[in-house]
Amino acid sequence: MDTNVQALGPLVPQHETPDMSPKESGYMLIIPQHEPVNTRGRLSAVQLWAIESGAMAVTVLRRKCPEGTICPVIRDIRTCSKEDSFCAQLHTCTSNKILKCPHHRLNKVLEFEIAHIIQITVEIGHQYVTLTDTPEVLPGDLIGFISTMAKVGYRKPDLKEEPNLGAITFDVKETVIPQEILTNTQKVHYFQAIVNNPIELGVQYLFNKKIGMHDVVMKLSNKFSTTPVMRKQEVDSQRPLSGLKLSVTPPDVSTTEQVVIEIKISGGTFVDVLWEFGDGRSKKEFLREVKKGGKYEKTYKYPEPGVYVIRVRASNPHANFTQSHVLRAQRPVLPIYGVTTNTPQILPSPIMFELTYPASELLPTNATAVFTFGDKKTWKWNIPKEGEGIQESFEHKYRKPGVYLVNIRISNIVSSYTLLTEVETAVRIRDLAVNVLYSPNLGSHDQIAGYGPEKNKFPVERNVSMHMSVATGTVMLCY
């Protein structure tokens, strides 16, 4: 199987010929008109006849479409959207002499862009220069050159041969060649570009369970080869990753506890794992082969309150997965709160509650206190976010007398603590009256008042009854 090689430009003699001019052409920039690149490939070499040695530059020129036009490359064909624009021939064309191939009228081209510049050095005479930098060329590209020190020989064009375009001066820093600087040189320079169209050969092979680095060796030869051409390439065969899951327990944590960060990796070999804890710290881990079950975990502690983005990334040459979790770390609610009240109270006086927290301790993060007063009423208080210690007073008015169990729940997203206390309210006693009677005879059910001026004297060994009445309030009778 042979590779397709395209030689762009006139035949270059290997010796001086009678039609070769002995003088330099006087042009710095030369653009051949007669044959652009007709298929995608790589510029691999140039062939030329030099009349002066030195440095020169090979240029790959690409047509710059006018404003409002598009020049896409479809497979190996470059086209333009206007009839008067320069368009490349189909990649099936091999010569401009074939009638079905479109003729290239470069005088309709407005501008060229310099896609690539390759610096070379040549000697006097016939030169075949293999390029170390082999840029990709597209259908429609032109291969020209810029003479700096070296000078390229030329001849007069044949009757049906398109002469080269040229510019006497050109700034090598420019990236676009405008139409107005180009003129017809009436010359054909001995310059030929060699474009290769490499053939890609592929062989499928499955390494199965053989993971790791393997040396793949390929040898190429034909009937003209004395020794085969050998190339060796290292192949890294790995099992791909198929998934990554992340779980954090607990999802939010207090600054006094540790959090467990667990991942589950599905499959994979030679896996790089990056643990990022969200506080600027990270840890790298290399897994030659993911163990059965694929579970790995880290324990971590966040001593300062804040919001942390935990991120874990698992990757090998075949796949890359990232999972993240937003964790909130908070100072916990400690069981060192206290509450005092002014119970009991006579209605309508309020019950006063005083909530205290030691000044020696930092306050919990984003905590709230919810008071449940026992009479179906509640109240919420946001505890200050910063500072040390609290001593806050609150009041609540009860509408009815009684004994109430008060619940005070102090909490944030990572902890809670509950205080319980009883309070009592009563109504003031008004118009309290007591009437005392006794039975004059033993066994009698009749009752009469006592004797004496105050009627408060009673004989012994008689049953005495006390009758009380009150307008408001509650009375406890004690004997």
Order of alpha helices (4+ residues) and beta strands (2+ residues): beta-beta-beta-beta-beta-beta-beta-beta-beta-beta-beta-beta-beta-beta-beta-beta-beta-beta-beta-beta-beta-beta-beta-beta-beta-beta-beta-beta-beta-beta-beta-beta-beta-beta-beta-beta-beta-beta
